[in-house]
Amino acid sequence: MTTSQHWEKGYQTNPPDEVGWYEPRLETSLRWIRARSLDEDSPIIDVGGGASTLIDDLLAGGYRSITVLDLSRTALAWAKKRLGERASSVTWLEADITFVDPPACHYDLWHDRAVFHFLTHPQQQERYVDNLLKALRPSGRFIIATFSLEAPPSCSGLPVKRYSADESQRTLGSKLRLKKSVKELHVTPGGVEQMYLYGHFQRTA
Ligand SMILES: C[S@@+](CC[C@H](N)C(=O)[O-])C[C@H]1O[C@@H](n2cnc3c(N)ncnc32)[C@H](O)[C@@H]1O
């Protein structure tokens, strides 16, 4: 089974509020995004956004230039259905973030909760970081949530790479600087504890 088939199956088998990573609201993501005081027109991308409700909250917050990218057509369909008419103001991209060719110097903020940690091979991580650096504006921000060292070694049936703050800084390289990090416990609908590491990076070069 390919990676995209794996995710499609997950979203076709479970409603979005029963998948392992479900949170009714991504509070930390939202707080950190709002703290940027971005213009309403500032381009924001949620990479691997799936059917997450972050998009609903960003739209409610007045942000008008939002892109959601995900491998899974079904996940995007769930999100569009939930949003109804509001979905038409969002750019939806069904794609693999390690293979897209993103617009250069475009986004003020790139958000990723629980996607980068599935890239367990250095080449995949390099392709992701290359795309991030291509697409992020100077001084743009990168908000990322990965499994921390305390989390289980797999997530949703796939192996993950777990990160400390130092390791995420090393992996992302010197063109992004970690401004702050925080750990956050997520408990899956099935009761499994997963400690996440949230990191807020600023582009420096
Ligand atoms: C664990 S879920 C997290 C979803 C969402 N970010 C959230 O926090 O609710 C991982 C998501 O990343 C997507 N995904 C996995 N690998 C991807 C890739 N290489 N490119 C784009 N999306 C990917 C999956 O389809 C899935 O929606």
The ligand as a MOL file (V3000), in Angstrom:
LIG
                    3D

  0  0  0     0  0            999 V3000
M  V30 BEGIN CTAB
M  V30 COUNTS 27 29 0 0 0
M  V30 BEGIN ATOM
M  V30 1 C -1.6830 12.6140 11.5580 0
M  V30 2 S -2.5740 13.4310 10.2950 0 CHG=1
M  V30 3 C -2.6430 15.1130 10.8850 0
M  V30 4 C -3.7330 15.9010 10.2510 0
M  V30 5 C -3.8320 17.3550 10.7300 0
M  V30 6 N -2.5920 18.0850 10.5140 0
M  V30 7 C -4.2290 17.4280 12.1800 0
M  V30 8 O -3.4270 17.8280 13.0160 0
M  V30 9 O -5.3900 17.0690 12.4810 0 CHG=-1
M  V30 10 C -1.3650 13.5130 9.0090 0
M  V30 11 C -1.9340 14.1330 7.7460 0
M  V30 12 O -0.8660 14.3550 6.8260 0
M  V30 13 C -1.2390 13.8870 5.5450 0
M  V30 14 N 0.0370 13.5100 4.9160 0
M  V30 15 C 0.8700 12.5100 5.2620 0
M  V30 16 N 1.9720 12.5130 4.5160 0
M  V30 17 C 1.8410 13.5760 3.6610 0
M  V30 18 C 2.6540 14.1060 2.6270 0
M  V30 19 N 3.8380 13.5460 2.3060 0
M  V30 20 N 2.2120 15.1880 1.9550 0
M  V30 21 C 1.0140 15.7390 2.2520 0
M  V30 22 N 0.2050 15.2850 3.2230 0
M  V30 23 C 0.6070 14.2070 3.9180 0
M  V30 24 C -2.2120 12.7580 5.7940 0
M  V30 25 O -3.0730 12.5260 4.7080 0
M  V30 26 C -2.9400 13.2760 7.0380 0
M  V30 27 O -4.0550 14.0640 6.6970 0
M  V30 END ATOM
M  V30 BEGIN BOND
M  V30 1 1 1 2
M  V30 2 1 2 3
M  V30 3 1 2 10
M  V30 4 1 3 4
M  V30 5 1 4 5
M  V30 6 1 5 6
M  V30 7 1 5 7
M  V30 8 2 7 8
M  V30 9 1 7 9
M  V30 10 1 10 11
M  V30 11 1 11 12
M  V30 12 1 11 26
M  V30 13 1 12 13
M  V30 14 1 13 14
M  V30 15 1 13 24
M  V30 16 1 14 15
M  V30 17 1 14 23
M  V30 18 2 15 16
M  V30 19 1 16 17
M  V30 20 1 17 18
M  V30 21 2 17 23
M  V30 22 1 18 19
M  V30 23 2 18 20
M  V30 24 1 20 21
M  V30 25 2 21 22
M  V30 26 1 22 23
M  V30 27 1 24 25
M  V30 28 1 24 26
M  V30 29 1 26 27
M  V30 END BOND
M  V30 END CTAB
M  END
